[in-house]
Amino acid sequence: MRAIIVGGGKVGFYLAKTLLEHGYSITIIECDKEQSQYCANNLDAEVSCGNGATVEALEACDARKADCVIAVMGKDESNLVCCQIAKQRFGVKKTIAKVNNPKNADALKELGVDIVISATDNIIQLLEHEVDLSAMKRLIQLDSEEASLMEITLPKGYVLEGKALSELQLPPNCNIACINRSGRTIIPRGGTKLISGDIVLVVMMNSAEKELRRALKIKD
């Protein structure tokens, strides 16, 4: 997943650091030269020095290819303008804005920002649970957060198209609960075959996620 973080201050820096640890591809836009240099020296991320609330800065970072834009600048109006440009000019699917004054939250939502939030931890949680555009999403945490209900969307041209579930080496602590195929619910059996576009619901232990990805050949 590729995210553009606009604002490389304390919030943006530590948000970028955390998301990088989660495997995200990050670009930071920061207007202050010293701070942008600090980010570049201390993070494995692309860093651009500029005003992220402008078309030019987002264009320079190839915003059209971003899955989401996260605006965490010091001014709410700047975060709003950034998100509006990202969505309207570059077609970014998800925009997230940090609101500094909680009274502005409703206004930002009404003006087109998808998610308005004030805490870095909540932004990360929303990215994992709501903004995740990958094929595999965690819908619900179960059993004191040791297990999850996962939703897996099989991509177009899926490499295991036509394979029966019995042919797959799924982790023992995973169970495919159901498959939604073109709006129709299928209760799977061993002979059920996977088809591109299927939405597969899996109940699994969180520790088995990487093994499940490998078994189903689902990329991060």
C-alpha positions as CSV (number, residue, x, y, z in Angstrom):
1,M,0.0,0.0,0.0
2,R,1.4,3.4,-0.9
3,A,0.6,6.4,1.3
4,I,1.5,10.0,1.1
5,I,1.9,11.7,4.5
6,V,1.6,15.5,4.3
7,G,3.4,17.0,7.2
8,G,6.7,15.7,8.5
9,G,6.5,17.0,12.0
10,K,6.3,14.9,15.2
11,V,3.0,13.3,14.2
12,G,3.9,12.7,10.6
13,F,7.4,11.4,11.4
14,Y,6.3,8.8,13.9
15,L,3.3,7.9,11.8
16,A,5.6,7.3,8.9
17,K,8.0,5.3,11.0
18,T,5.2,3.0,12.3
19,L,3.7,2.5,8.8
20,L,7.0,1.7,7.4
21,E,7.4,-1.1,10.0
22,H,4.0,-2.4,8.8
23,G,5.4,-2.7,5.3
24,Y,3.8,0.4,3.7
25,S,5.5,2.5,1.0
26,I,5.7,6.0,2.3
27,T,6.2,9.5,0.8
28,I,6.4,12.5,3.1
29,I,5.8,16.1,2.0
30,E,7.2,18.7,4.5
31,C,7.5,22.4,3.9
32,D,10.3,23.0,6.3
33,K,13.7,22.2,4.8
34,E,15.4,21.2,8.0
35,Q,12.6,19.0,9.1
36,S,12.3,17.4,5.6
37,Q,16.0,16.7,5.7
38,Y,15.6,15.1,9.2
39,C,12.9,12.8,7.9
40,A,15.1,11.9,4.9
41,N,18.0,11.1,7.1
42,N,16.1,9.0,9.6
43,L,13.4,7.2,7.7
44,D,13.5,4.8,4.8
45,A,10.9,6.9,2.9
46,E,10.8,9.3,0.0
47,V,10.8,12.9,1.2
48,S,9.8,16.0,-0.7
49,C,10.2,19.5,0.5
50,G,7.1,21.6,-0.4
51,N,3.7,22.8,0.5
52,G,1.5,19.7,0.6
53,A,-1.6,21.8,0.2
54,T,-0.8,22.6,-3.4
55,V,-1.3,20.8,-6.7
56,E,2.4,21.1,-7.5
57,A,3.6,19.3,-4.4
58,L,1.2,16.4,-4.8
59,E,1.9,16.2,-8.5
60,A,5.6,16.0,-7.8
61,C,4.9,13.0,-5.5
62,D,2.8,11.2,-8.2
63,A,-0.3,11.4,-6.0
64,R,-2.3,9.6,-8.7
65,K,-0.6,6.4,-7.7
66,A,-1.3,6.8,-4.0
67,D,-3.8,4.6,-2.2
68,C,-4.3,7.2,0.4
69,V,-3.2,10.7,1.4
70,I,-2.9,11.5,5.1
71,A,-2.7,15.2,6.0
72,V,-1.2,15.9,9.4
73,M,-0.1,19.6,9.1
74,G,-0.6,22.1,11.9
75,K,-3.5,23.9,10.3
76,D,-6.9,22.3,9.8
77,E,-7.6,24.4,6.7
78,S,-4.3,23.2,5.1
79,N,-5.2,19.6,5.8
80,L,-8.7,20.1,4.3
81,V,-7.3,21.7,1.1
82,C,-4.7,18.9,0.8
83,C,-7.4,16.2,1.0
84,Q,-9.7,18.0,-1.5
85,I,-6.9,18.4,-4.0
86,A,-5.8,14.7,-3.6
87,K,-9.4,13.5,-4.2
88,Q,-10.7,15.9,-6.8
89,R,-7.5,16.5,-8.8
90,F,-5.7,13.2,-8.5
91,G,-8.5,10.7,-7.7
92,V,-7.0,9.4,-4.5
93,K,-9.4,6.8,-3.1
94,K,-9.0,7.6,0.6
95,T,-8.1,10.9,2.3
96,I,-7.4,11.2,6.0
97,A,-7.0,14.5,7.9
98,K,-5.7,15.2,11.4
99,V,-7.9,17.8,13.0
100,N,-6.3,20.1,15.5
101,N,-9.6,21.7,16.6
102,P,-12.2,19.0,17.3
103,K,-14.9,21.6,16.5
104,N,-13.8,21.4,12.8
105,A,-14.2,17.7,12.5
106,D,-17.8,17.7,11.2
107,A,-17.0,20.5,8.7
108,L,-14.0,18.6,7.2
109,K,-16.2,15.5,6.8
110,E,-18.9,17.6,5.1
111,L,-16.4,19.1,2.8
112,G,-15.2,15.7,1.5
113,V,-12.5,14.3,3.8
114,D,-13.1,10.6,4.1
115,I,-11.7,10.2,7.6
116,V,-11.1,12.9,10.2
117,I,-9.1,11.8,13.2
118,S,-6.9,13.4,15.9
119,A,-4.6,10.6,17.2
120,T,-1.8,8.8,15.3
121,D,-2.8,5.5,16.8
122,N,-6.3,5.8,15.5
123,I,-5.0,6.7,12.1
124,I,-3.0,3.5,12.0
125,Q,-6.0,1.5,13.2
126,L,-8.2,3.0,10.5
127,L,-5.6,2.3,7.9
128,E,-5.5,-1.4,8.9
129,H,-9.2,-1.9,9.2
130,E,-10.9,0.6,6.9
131,V,-8.4,2.0,4.4
132,D,-6.6,-1.2,3.6
133,L,-6.9,-1.6,-0.2
134,S,-5.0,-4.8,-0.4
135,A,-6.7,-8.2,-1.1
136,M,-6.7,-9.1,2.6
137,K,-8.5,-7.2,5.3
138,R,-9.1,-7.8,9.0
139,L,-12.7,-7.2,9.7
140,I,-13.1,-8.1,13.4
141,Q,-10.7,-9.0,16.2
142,L,-11.8,-12.1,18.1
143,D,-10.8,-13.9,21.3
144,S,-8.9,-11.1,23.1
145,E,-7.4,-10.0,19.7
146,E,-5.6,-13.3,19.2
147,A,-7.9,-14.3,16.3
148,S,-9.6,-12.5,13.5
149,L,-12.3,-12.6,10.9
150,M,-10.5,-11.9,7.7
151,E,-12.0,-10.9,4.3
152,I,-9.9,-11.9,1.2
153,T,-10.8,-10.7,-2.2
154,L,-9.4,-12.9,-4.9
155,P,-7.9,-10.7,-7.7
156,K,-8.6,-10.7,-11.4
157,G,-6.5,-13.4,-13.0
158,Y,-6.1,-15.2,-9.7
159,V,-3.2,-17.7,-9.9
160,L,-5.1,-20.4,-8.1
161,E,-8.3,-20.0,-10.2
162,G,-10.1,-23.4,-10.4
163,K,-8.2,-25.0,-7.5
164,A,-10.4,-26.9,-5.0
165,L,-10.0,-26.1,-1.3
166,S,-8.9,-29.6,-0.7
167,E,-5.9,-29.1,-3.0
168,L,-4.6,-26.1,-0.9
169,Q,-2.3,-26.5,2.1
170,L,-4.1,-24.1,4.4
171,P,-2.7,-23.5,7.9
172,P,-4.4,-25.8,10.5
173,N,-5.6,-22.8,12.6
174,C,-7.5,-21.3,9.7
175,N,-11.1,-22.1,8.6
176,I,-12.8,-20.7,5.5
177,A,-16.3,-19.8,6.8
178,C,-18.0,-18.8,3.6
179,I,-17.5,-17.5,0.1
180,N,-19.4,-14.7,-1.6
181,R,-19.5,-15.1,-5.3
182,S,-21.3,-12.4,-7.3
183,G,-23.6,-11.7,-4.4
184,R,-24.3,-15.4,-3.7
185,T,-23.2,-17.0,-0.5
186,I,-21.5,-20.4,-0.7
187,I,-20.8,-22.6,2.3
188,P,-17.5,-24.2,1.2
189,R,-16.6,-27.9,1.1
190,G,-13.4,-29.6,0.1
191,G,-14.4,-29.7,-3.5
192,T,-15.4,-26.0,-3.7
193,K,-13.2,-24.2,-6.3
194,L,-11.8,-20.7,-6.0
195,I,-12.8,-18.2,-8.7
196,S,-11.4,-14.7,-9.4
197,G,-13.5,-12.1,-7.7
198,D,-14.6,-14.4,-4.9
199,I,-14.8,-12.7,-1.5
200,V,-13.6,-15.3,1.1
201,L,-14.3,-15.0,4.8
202,V,-11.7,-16.8,7.0
203,V,-11.7,-17.3,10.8
204,M,-8.0,-17.6,11.8
205,M,-5.4,-17.1,14.5
206,N,-3.5,-13.9,13.9
207,S,-0.2,-15.7,14.0
208,A,-1.2,-17.6,10.8
209,E,-1.6,-14.6,8.6
210,K,1.7,-14.9,6.7
211,E,1.2,-18.6,6.3
212,L,-2.3,-18.1,4.9
213,R,-1.1,-15.4,2.5
214,R,1.5,-17.9,1.2
215,A,-1.0,-20.7,0.9
216,L,-3.5,-18.5,-1.1
217,K,-0.7,-16.6,-2.9
218,I,-2.1,-13.3,-1.7
219,K,0.3,-10.4,-1.9
220,D,0.7,-7.7,0.9
